[in-house]
Amino acid sequence: MSIGVLFEKGAAVTKSATKVEGNQGKTVLAQLVLPMAALIRGELRELVMTLGVQAIAAMLEQERTELAGPRYAHNQSRATTRGGSTQGTLTMGGRKVRVKRPRVTDLAGNEVPLSTWEELRAGDPMSARVLEQMTVGVATRKYARSLEPVPEELESHGTSKSTVSRRFVEITQAKLDEWLARPLGELGICAVFIDGLHFAEHVVIAALGVDAAGAKHVLGIWEGATENAPTCRAMLNNLVTRGLDVETTRLFVIDGSPGLRTAIRDVFGKHALVQRCQVHKMRNVESHLPKSKQKAVKAAMREAYKSTKVETAKRLLHNLARTLEREHPSAAASIREGLDETLTVMALGLPRTLERSFSTTNPIENLNERIRQISKRVKRWRGGSMILRWTAAGIFEAQRGFRRLKGSAHMSKLLAALSSSRSDLCQSDEAVDVHQEVA
């Protein structure tokens, strides 16, 4: 619908209001008169709202005229007649407003639906508005205040705290169900970041995938009591069910959780290359040291992780562990634990920028931080379903700002390295089969 406005003395008169329906190409023309004083006062929002209501009324009346003929015109052959009008409800500006709806009935008294009215009701912008307002921090009790004003003659409702809250629950649950059911097979995921996010007595495991172009995709979330192997395995199995092929060699970047590592091995087996987050490893080592030594040890570990060769990094880390062995054996053991998996990406020979991107869980940590910002206003969590819905709301908001992974221009290097790793695995399997046949 396009509306042109002509200015005359004392009034603003719209030139036309046009509506096209499907393939019928039906056009509705109407003259809408608005007081010029509204323009002079600068009440543009109210003007637009009033203009929209008048345009809707004109469109409905035009369709009724086409179906039942002009008012007071007698036509013995027509099959429908005017049935007066009734009150109807439409969503405008994030709230529901009552408008007069003209009626058409057949000769038996049955109401004939107006296609214009059905189309206007079919779209519900209130759903998007409620979700948008809640995610940007508007409280349910202040929702009405955040909306644009409507003309006084329009009766509005549907903005109470309870109504907005119910609407938010319905929207987020529907979007969550749809999002968790979408197929993943066509995304071409070559790397997956996995991390847990804690809410009260619950933990949500999230998986962030990276495709061949370096674009990020949140693959799924799963709620559990702890970040243990069964919870992680359930989430991974859900991804497999939705199309994440277990026969494809992928890189998995994790924080070092034993349960998560076990789950990846159980579900993806030898086709999974696992990179332990170097930042988490440094934090774990620091937790076993007094503050006086934390800075120096952290610097030494960073220096090792900056190495260009895996052998050099291993030597530096083992030397550091030996220096800590006597006074801080727990810190030394932490350095040695999973040491090889903290250097998985380094062994792939990737460009430095891309190597750094896959050496830590920072990409999914940024996602988790956005989820925390969205959900921090919740003071009381009422079960896992509520947690999942708010997590999903945070994800939907975070996805708007997703950028490609740093170093994404070199993703072809990672794909080549993964392909090479797969070839090595196949050759290893063939060698084992030959050895077994000879034996």
Secondary structure, 3 states (H helix, E strand, C coil): CCEEEEEECCEEEEEEECCCCCCCCCCCCCCCEEEHHHHHHCCHHHHHHHHHHHHHHHHHHHHHHHHHCCCCCCCCCCCEEEEEEEEEEEEECCEEEEEEEEEEEECCCCECCCHHHHHHHHCCHHHHHHHHHHHCCCCHHHHHHHCCCCCCCCEEECCCHHHHHHHHHHHHHHHHHHHHCCCCCCCCEEEEEEEEEEECCEEEEEEEEEECCCCEEEEEEEEECCCCHHHHHHHHHHHHHCCCCCCCCEEEEECCCHHHHHHHHHHHHHHEEEEECHHHHHHHHHCCCCHHHHHHHHHHHHHHHCCCCHHHHHHHHHHHHHHHCCCCHHHHHHHHCCCHHHHCCHHHCCCHHHHHHHHCCHHHHHHHHHHHHHHCCCCCCCCHHHHHHHHHHHHHHHHCCCCCCCCHHHHHHHHHHHHHHHHHHHHHHHHHHHHHHHC
